[in-house]
């Protein structure tokens, strides 16, 4: 898996090498602090908004459990017209999760808020969505997974008569 043949090292040596490669960065630099080294991954795959829910693919890639909360946010313009183009992140939904062991290709069904659905509906077709997930593992390590992906609105809108 890490370029090591099964006969090249003892089992204990392999486990030590794996733990070194998967360890989190405890750097004092804020940009590097809290990375979880691929233990929990949020997919880049585009997500379609259906029935008020966004189904986001995640993967817990550790034999330890993954516990946390996935939060979705989009950038929206703030301020009045002519005052500059300031943007801020607005949270549109969140979902708690708990996976006991390795759980590849899980789908989290995140309920998008009414305001979030309105923002997505006003877009032409898609909007860039930023996902963050503070994750805690069973061995006490913590970190935050981050990813951005496209969130598509449904192609048809219900017409009221």
N, C-alpha and C positions, 0 to 999 in steps of 0.2 A: 504494500500500500504506500509506503514512504520510500520506495526504492530499496527496501531491504528484502532479501530472499528469506524464506522461512528457516533455512538452515544456516544463515549467516550469523545469527545471534541467538542467545538463549531467550526463552520466553520472557524472563525478567528484564533483560536488556531491551527487548522489543517494547515492552510496556513502558519502560523509562523513556525511551526515545519518543514514543507516541505522546506521553504526557508532556514532554518538553516542547514538542511541536504544537500541541493543543493548548498550552498554557495561556492565560490571559496576560495582557500587557499591563504591568503595574507602574507604568511610567508616570512621572509627575507632570508631563506635558498634557494639557487638557485634550488636545486633539487625538492623542494616542491612548489615553486612559480608558479602561473598561471595554476594550475590544474582546470579543469572545472567540476569535479564531475559528470561525466556521462551525462552532458547536450548535448554533441555532441560526437558521437561514430563512430569510423572507424571499420569495420568488420575485423575479423581475417580470414575470409573465403578466400580460394585460388582464384586467379584471372587468367584467361587465356587471353593471348595477342591475339587479333583477329583484323585483318585489321589495325594494327598500334595503336589500342586503348586498354586500360585496363579499364574494367568496375568495379569500386570499390564501394562496398556497404557502405553507410554511413547512420546515423540516427540522426536527430535533435530532441531531446527529451525535448523540452521546448515550452511553449506556446508563448514565445518570438521568434523573428526571429533569424536565424543563417546566418551570412555573413562571408565569408573567402575565403581561397585559399588552396586547397589540393595539396601537393607536394609529388612526389614519387622519391625515391633515392635508389641506390644500392651501395654496397661496392665493390670497384675495387682495384686491386693491383697497387701500384705506384712504381716508381724507376726501376732500371735495375736489371737484374738477379744477384744474389750473394750479393746484397746490403742490404739484409734484406727484410722481408715481411711486408711492410707498406701498410695499406689500408686506403682509404678515401671514403667518401660518394660522389657519383656523381649523380646529379639530372637528371632524365630521363623524367620527365613530370610534368605538373601542370595544375590545372583547378580551375577557380573561381566558387563559388557557392553562392546562396542566397535563403534561404527558409523563407517564410513569417510567417508560424506558425508550429505547430507540423508536422513533415514530417518523418514518420518512413519508413525505408527500401527504401530510395532513392538510385539510382545508378548514380554515377558520371562517365561520359565517358571521361577519361583522355587520351589525345593524347600523345603517347610515341615518343620521339625524334628519329631521324634517328640513332644517336649514341647509344641511349638506346636500340633500336631494335637490333642493331648489337651485343651489349653486351649480351642481353637476348638470341639471336640466337646462340651464341658461347657456351652457357651452355649446359650441357647434357640434362636436361629436365626442371629444375626449378631453380629459383634464389630467395634469400631472399630479399624482398623489404621493405623499411622503408617509412612509410607514416607519414607526419606531416601536421597539419591543424591549423594555427592560426585562431581562431574564435572570432568574436565580436557579442555580443547579443544586443538586442534593449535597454535593461536597462543600457548599458554602460560597462558591465562586459566583460573582455577579458580573453582568455586563449588559450592553445595549446593542441590539441588532438594528441596523438601519438600512432602508432600501427605498427607492422610488420606482413607481410604475405608472402605467396609463390606466385610468378608470374611465370606461366607456359608459355613456348613457344608453338606454334602450333606443333602438332605431325608430320605433314608432311611439307616438303619444296617444293616449286615449282622448277622443274628442267628445266633448259634452254637447248635447243637443239642446 
